[in-house]
Amino acid sequence: MDITIGTIVDAIFTTQNPTTGSLQDADSLPTGTVYKDGVADALTVTVTKVATGTYKAVYTPTVGAGFAPGQDVSCVVNATVASVAGGGVVRQDRIKDVGGSIVAQKSVRNLLTAAYALQYTCPASTTATVYVHAANVETGTPAARTMDVRIMETGDTPGDEHLVLPEEPLAAHGSAVGAQIGPFGPYILEAGGFIHAKADVTDDVDFRLEIHEMAVPV
């Protein structure tokens, strides 16, 4: 199946009693591993139980995690049922190119202020895939730091803003002083679209955008 970069992928799979073949819960929660072009990757696979002997594996291949168009992505799960171990492929996909060619890959980095400030504007004749990274640089009470990120289209006023990370608490992501948080996204901008961001306290959030600009096909 074709997917695009940043797609949240989920796969339903079952576990069976090795003797009777009937649905039976695994002895412990099954584990999943993503393979990128046949090589095991460290991408997180979240496995949850749906019903007796039925589970769901969820993962998101993003640019920030090292994935790119043209790659084959597979998910293998392993489970033990009635002390018998087994496993197999539950999903196979190819990341497709959404069209156009990458014309620039760039990074924008600023310390956020306590008021919204322009961080990036998508150039004419391009679309941009953007990931948001952040780090807490305060040495006092890092758990208190939050940031807001909003995406706006050409001609938008503040009232038209699309808040994508309103009051995002950095500590909720395991923040320590200087630790990188994210990526959040991907967010897709059309030509002329722009990103504003702010923090709750000036200069205490190190804000970075990972940007992949692509030419609009003509």
Secondary structure, 3 states (H helix, E strand, C coil): CEECCCCCEEEEEECECCCCCCECCCCCCCEEEEEECCEEECCCCEEEEEECCEEEEEECCCHHHCCCCCCEEEEEEEEEECCEEEEEEEEEEEECCCCCCEEEEEEEEEECCCCCEEEEECCCCEEEEEEEEEEECCCCCHHHCEEEEEEECCCCCHHHCEEEEEEEEHHHHCCCECCEEEEEEEEEECCCCEEEEEECCCCCEEEEEEEEEEECCC
